């Protein structure tokens, strides 16, 4: 009987899901200076050399990437107003406390841009 109760307790502990504090942000990559007349199909998916995480608890956006990468990071609201800015790629930006809606995380370099969307 003790084994059955112990087994049920373990199964309940395993089945309880904890909410992660950080969520990955999906991004879209835009290449600058791309020739639109080029019809060559590139079948490999592009990957951004940066990672963006949204922390719901602390209301922050953490951006990490290669230290040699020169980029500016913006957080903009739906109307395009800049709410936060950083001139370096490895940064943590704070979202205004009372903000609710959709935020755009924009990372711009010389050759490409990345846009991510966060719904708060």
C-alpha positions in Angstrom: 0.0 0.0 0.0 2.9 2.4 0.8 4.4 1.7 -2.5 1.2 2.5 -4.4 0.8 5.8 -2.5 4.5 6.6 -3.1 4.1 5.8 -6.8 1.0 8.0 -7.1 2.8 10.8 -5.3 5.8 10.6 -7.7 3.5 10.6 -10.8 1.7 13.7 -9.5 5.0 15.5 -9.0 6.1 14.6 -12.5 2.9 15.6 -14.1 2.9 19.1 -12.5 4.3 21.6 -15.0 6.2 24.6 -13.9 5.9 27.8 -15.9 9.3 28.9 -17.2 10.2 32.5 -16.4 11.9 33.1 -19.7 10.3 32.5 -23.1 12.0 32.4 -26.5 11.0 35.1 -28.9 10.5 34.0 -32.5 12.1 36.4 -35.0 12.0 37.3 -38.7 15.3 38.0 -40.5 15.5 40.7 -43.1 18.6 41.0 -45.3 19.6 44.5 -46.4 20.7 45.2 -50.0 19.2 41.9 -51.2 18.8 41.8 -55.0 15.1 41.1 -55.6 15.8 40.1 -59.2 17.8 37.1 -58.1 15.5 34.0 -58.5 17.9 31.5 -57.0 16.2 29.4 -54.4 18.1 28.9 -51.1 16.8 25.9 -49.3 18.7 26.2 -46.0 16.9 28.1 -43.3 18.5 31.3 -42.1 19.3 31.6 -38.4 19.9 34.8 -36.6 23.2 34.9 -34.6 21.3 36.3 -31.6 18.9 35.0 -29.0 16.0 36.9 -27.5 14.3 36.0 -24.3 11.3 37.6 -22.6 11.1 37.3 -18.8 7.5 37.7 -17.7 8.3 38.0 -14.0 10.8 40.9 -14.2 9.3 42.4 -17.4 12.6 42.4 -19.2 13.9 41.4 -22.6 17.3 39.8 -22.7 19.3 39.9 -26.0 22.5 37.9 -26.4 24.8 37.4 -29.3 28.4 37.3 -30.4 30.5 40.0 -28.7 32.0 41.1 -32.0 28.6 41.8 -33.5 27.9 45.5 -33.8 24.2 46.1 -33.6 21.5 48.3 -32.1 18.6 46.9 -30.1 15.2 48.6 -30.0 12.0 47.8 -28.2 9.1 49.5 -30.0 5.3 49.6 -29.3 2.6 49.0 -31.9 2.7 52.5 -33.2 6.5 52.5 -33.7 7.5 54.6 -30.7 10.8 53.5 -29.1 10.4 52.4 -25.5 13.9 51.1 -24.9 17.3 51.2 -26.7 20.7 49.8 -26.4 23.8 50.3 -28.7 25.2 46.9 -27.8 24.0 43.4 -28.6 24.4 41.8 -25.1 21.9 43.7 -23.1 18.8 43.5 -20.9 16.0 46.0 -21.6 13.3 46.9 -19.2 9.7 47.1 -20.4 7.5 49.9 -18.9 5.6 48.5 -15.9 2.1 49.5 -17.1 2.5 48.5 -20.7 0.2 45.9 -22.3 -0.1 45.0 -25.9 2.3 43.9 -28.6 6.0 44.9 -28.5 8.5 44.7 -31.3 12.1 43.8 -30.6 14.2 45.1 -33.5 17.9 44.4 -33.9 19.7 46.2 -36.7 23.2 45.6 -38.1 24.9 46.8 -41.2 23.8 43.8 -43.3 20.6 42.4 -41.7 17.8 43.2 -39.3 15.8 40.9 -37.0 12.3 41.6 -35.8 10.6 39.7 -33.0 7.1 40.1 -31.6 6.1 39.8 -27.9 2.5 39.9 -26.7 2.1 41.2 -23.1 
